Amino acid sequence: MFTYKVMIRIVLLLMPIYVTLFWSVALVGDIKKHSSPRQFLGKFMLFPLTIFISHFLYFAPLPAIYPYFDILLQFASLIVFPMYYIYFRLLTVEERFSIKAHAKFLVLPVFITLIYTVSVLITPRIEYRTWLFNENAYSSSQNIQFLSVMRVIIRISYLIFVVVSVFGNYLLLKKYGAKAEQFYSDEHDAKYNNAKMLNLSIIIMGVTAFVFTALGRQFLISQDVLIYIGWSVFSTMLFIIGYMGITQKPVNPTFEIHINEEQPPIDEFTSSVQKKILQKLLVEFEQKKIFLNSQLNIMDLVKALGTNRSYISVIINQQYNQNFNSFVNNYRIEELEKVFSENPDYTIDSLAEQCGFGSVNSLKRAVFSKTGMSFAEWKRLQIKRLNK
């Protein structure tokens, strides 16, 4: 009988499916706005999408369809937290995903899934389908006994992956949190609240998943309240993770100087070549004022100068002892001083817009980074100078 309780249950079971499907599409939108972590996050969302489609089929329940998704569920469950750890590595210490660099984090989930798949294929179909919804069925069957052992191994492995991934993310943020934050802001932010929010979201989701996995699905299938709570948490955390991903900038400036495989040896471009690039660079900034574009990233400058980003990064680093990000914001600060001296009555919003800052917060961070003063202190000093 279809009641309001059944309807609520179905809606909540579908919520994380809608959320992950939405973000898996939205995160691969305009390619010009892509950062490497954002692209990876869009692919990552396919794994929780698979998990929650499978859970929906199990808890709905739809016993005729769920068996076709069971192996996919086990694989997605095992790989989802290692994939999220890789996502954090892309935010902090690595520029892009590669099989060579990241396979070591995925080998064990793949290996366990392959063994489970083989054990499913050699189990009689009727035994397997019955066992999925009643783990005590066919308990004397050797195939079912092996499946039961594999399921325990999968659950234990899943719980280990949750703990290891969350702890790994914590260590990455502790050491490289400022790098992650630069995907969201124009200056180093010591608090790196965005990056912390990402890890907090996965911690909350991980703890919830840990508890639910320990309880087991057969216990949960009759516990509506737990499903209401758990699936609401999953939906909320996945939405936050997706939202944080879509707000990322296309390029993280902190990677521009430290990518050894792309940074050319200094002796490969002569001083005359460097001088020409530097001249073009100064024309773009001092005459054309390219820095007034609040969405400016290093790839825009690459196109304007007709060179590559490694050359630009090396020149800025050598000539000014800065990275691309701080170089751009120094010009914006100079423009800010000029605009303010001519229009001291401008609001901070107008100043941010006219001087190329993406937001008021970006302006405040840049002022503090450059001068060590808050914007209010900087403003008082500028007014004092104007009144002399």
N, C-alpha and C positions, 0 to 999 in steps of 0.2 A: 504494500500500500504506500502510495506516494504522499508523504506528510511534509510539514514545514521543516521537521528535523532532518529528513532525508534531503530536502532541497538545500538546507544550510550545509550539510555534510558535502554534497556534491559541489557546491559553489566554492567552499574552502579547499577541497581537493583540487579544483581547477585553477585556483588563484595563482599558485606558483608556476603553473604551466603558461598562463597568460603572461605573467611577468617575464619569465625567461625567454619565451618566444618573442615578445616585444623587444627586449634588449638584444637578442641575437640578431634581429633585423636592424634595429636602430644603430647599433654600434658599428655596423658595416655600411653606413650611409655614405655621405660625401667623402670621397677618398682623400681630398685635400685637407680634411680636418683630422685625418688619422694619425695617431701616434702608434708606435709598435705595440705598446701594452693595450691600447684600446682595440686594435685589430685582434689581438690574442684573446682579449676578454670576450669579444663577440663570439669567437669559436668556443671559448670556455663555457659560455651559457648553454651550448648545445648539450653538455653533459648533465647539468641539473635539469634541463628540459626533459632529457631521456629518463632521468630518475623519477621525476614527478608524473610523467605520463605513465610509467610503469606502476608507480604507487596508486595512481588513480584507478588503473585497471584492476589492481589487487584489492583495494579497499572499497571499490564501487558496489559489489565486486563483479568482475566480468571474467569468470573462470575459463571461458572458451577462448578468450583473446590473450589474457595475461601470459600464458606459457611461451608465447612467441617473443615476449619482451624480457623474460626473466634473465637470460644471459646478458642482454644489453644492460639491464639494471645492475647486475653484479659488476660488470666492467666499468660502467659509469660511476658507480659508488666507490670503487677502488681507486679510480684515476682522478676524481674531481678535486680532492684536496691537494695531491701532488701538482695538479695543473694550476691550482690557485697559488701554490708556492712559486711555481715558475713565473706566474703573473707578477708576483712581488719582486722576483729577481729582475724582470724587465723594467720595473719601476725604479730599481735601486742600483744594480751593478752590471746589467747587461743591456745591450741596445736592441737586440732582436732575438726571436725564437729560432733555434736550429736543432735539428734532430741530433747532430753530432754533440752539441753542448748539453742538451737536456734529456737525452734518451735515458741517462742513468737514473733519472727521477721517475721514469715511466716503465722501466723494464719489469719490475716486480709485479705491479698491477696487471700488466699484459700476460706475464707468465702464469700467475694464479688464475686468470680468466681462461687461458687456454686449457689448463688442466680441468677446470670446472666444465668447460664446453665439451671436452672429450668424455668426461664422466656422464654428462647429460645425454650425449649421443649414444652411448652404449647401454643406457638404462631403457627398459621397455617403456613405451609411450604412456600407457595407462598408469603404470607405477609412478612415473615422473609427474604427470599431471595431478594425480591424487596427492602425492607428497607435497606439492607446492602449497596446498591449502590445509594439509593435515600432516605435520611432520612425524606423527606417530604411525602413520599408515605404512604397511609393508615393511615393518621394522626388521623382519628376519631376512629381507632381501639384501644380498651383498652390495648390489648396485646402489640401493637406497642408503645403506650404511656408509658407503663411500661418499655419496652426495651429502649426507649429514655431516661427515667429517669436513668436507670441503666448505660447506656453509659455515661451520664454526671457524675454520681458517679464514674465510672471507670476512666474517664479522670482527674477528680479532685484528686482522690486518687493517680493516677499515678504521677501527678505533686507534690503532697505532699511527696510521697515516694522518688522522685528525690531529692528534697530539703533536706529532713531529712537524707537520706543516704549520700549525699555529705557532709553535715555539720557534720554528725557523723564520717565520715572518717577523716575529718579535725581535729576533736577533738582527735581521736585516734592517728593520726600522731603527733599532737602537744605534746602529753604526752608520746607516746611510739614509736616515729619514729625511734629511734636507734635500737630497737628490730626488727622492720620490715626490716631495712637496713641489718641486719646480715644474712638475707637469700641471700644476693647478695655479701657481702664482708666479709673478715676475721676479721675485726676490726670495732669498733664503728666509724661511720662517721657522724660527727655532722650535715652535710648538708643533709644527707639521700636523695640524689638526686633521687635514683631509686624509693623509696617509694613516693616521691613528684610527680614524673612523672606519677606513677600509678593513683594518685588522680587527677592530672591535666587532664589526659586523660578522666577519667569518668566525670569530671566537664564539659569539652568541649562537650562530647557526651550528657551529661545531659541537658546542655543549649540548644543544637541543638534539642534534643528530646522535650524539654519543649516548644520551639517555634513551632515546627511542630505539637505537640499535640494541642496546643492552636489554631492554624490555622485550624486544621481539615483535614482529608484525602480527603474529597470531594473538598476542595479548592485546595489541592496539586495535584490532579489527572491530572489537565490540566496545571500545572506549571512545565515545564521541567527544567528550570534553577534552581529552588529551589530543585528539586530532584537531579540534578547533584551535587549541593553543599552539600546538606545534606548527601547523600549516600556516597560521597567521604570522608566526615568527619567521618561518622560512620565506614567505612572500615578502615581508617587510625588509628583511636583510638582503635578499636578492635584488629588490628594487633599489635599495641604497647603493649596493655594489655597482649595479648597472648605471645609476645616475652619476656616481662618482667617475665612472669610466668615460661617460659621454662628455663630461666637462673638461677632460684632459686636453692640453695643448698638443699640436702636431709634433713638436720637437721639444725635447728636454735639453736646455743649454748645457747642463753639466756634463753631458756626454760628448760635447763637441771637441774637447781638448784631449780626452783620455782614451780615445779609441785607437789603439796602436795599429790595428790591421788596416785602418783607412788613413792614418796620418802619414803623409809622405816624408821621406828623409829630407832634411833641410837642404842638402847639397843638390837635390834634384831640381830645385828652381832657384835660379841665380838672383843676385841682389837686384838686378835690373828688372827682372820679372816681379819680384816682391814689391819694388818701388812702383811699378805700373798698377799692380793690384791695389796697393795702398792709396795711390792717387785717385783711382776710381772709387775706392771705398769712401774717401773723404768728400768726393763730389756728391755721392749719394746722400751722405749724412749732413754735410755743411751747406750744400747748395740746394739739393732736391728735398732735403729733410725727410728722408724715407722713414725715419724713426717716429714720425707722427702717425703712422699706421699702427693702431693698437694691436693688430693681429700679426704684426711683423714677426717672421721667424727666419732662421738662417737660410732656409731653402729659397725664400724670396730674394735674399741678397745674392745667393748663388746665381739665380737667373739674371739679376740686374748686372752683375759683374762679369758673367760669362766664365766663371771658374768653378772650383769645387769647394765644398764646405770645409774640407780639411785644410786647404791653403788659407782660407779666410780665418779659421780658428787659430792656426799657427801664427799668422801675421798679427792678429789682434793680441794674442798672448805675448808675442815677442815685443811688439811696439808699445803696448799699453799695460802689460802684465794683468790682463783681465780676460774673462771669458766673454762670449758674444752677448750674453744677457746683461752683464754689468756695463759693457761698452755702450749698448743701446740706451740703458737707463741713465747713464751719465749725460748723454745728449738731451734726454727728456728733462733731466733736472736743470740743465742750463736753459732750456726753453721755458721751463716753469719759472725760473728766476726772472727771465725777460718779460714773460706775459704778466706775471704778478706785479712787476715794477710799473708796467703800463696800465694795468687794470687791477689795483689792489682791492676793489670791491667785488671781484669775481668770487662766486661760491667755489667750494672745493670740487664740486661736481663739474663745473665749467672748466676749471683748471685741468682736471684729470682728462677731460675730453679733448681740450685744445692742445694738450702737450703730449698726446699719444699713449697715455696710460689706459689700460683696459678697464680699470675700475678705481674707485677712491682708495680702496685697500691697497692696490698696487702702488698708487702714488705715495701713500703713507709709508709703505715698506721701503720704497726706493729712497725717500727722503731720509728715513732713519738709517738705512744702509750707507748712504753717502755722507751724512753729517753727524749721525749719532743722536739726532734730536727728533722729538715727535713733531708732527706737522704743526701743531699749535705753537710749539717753541720756535720752530723755523719761521713761521709766519710773523711772530712777534719780533724776531730779529730782522726780518726783511722790512717790516714797517719802521723799525727804529732806524735802519739805514736810510730809508726813503725820507725820513723827517730831518735828517741831518742837513 
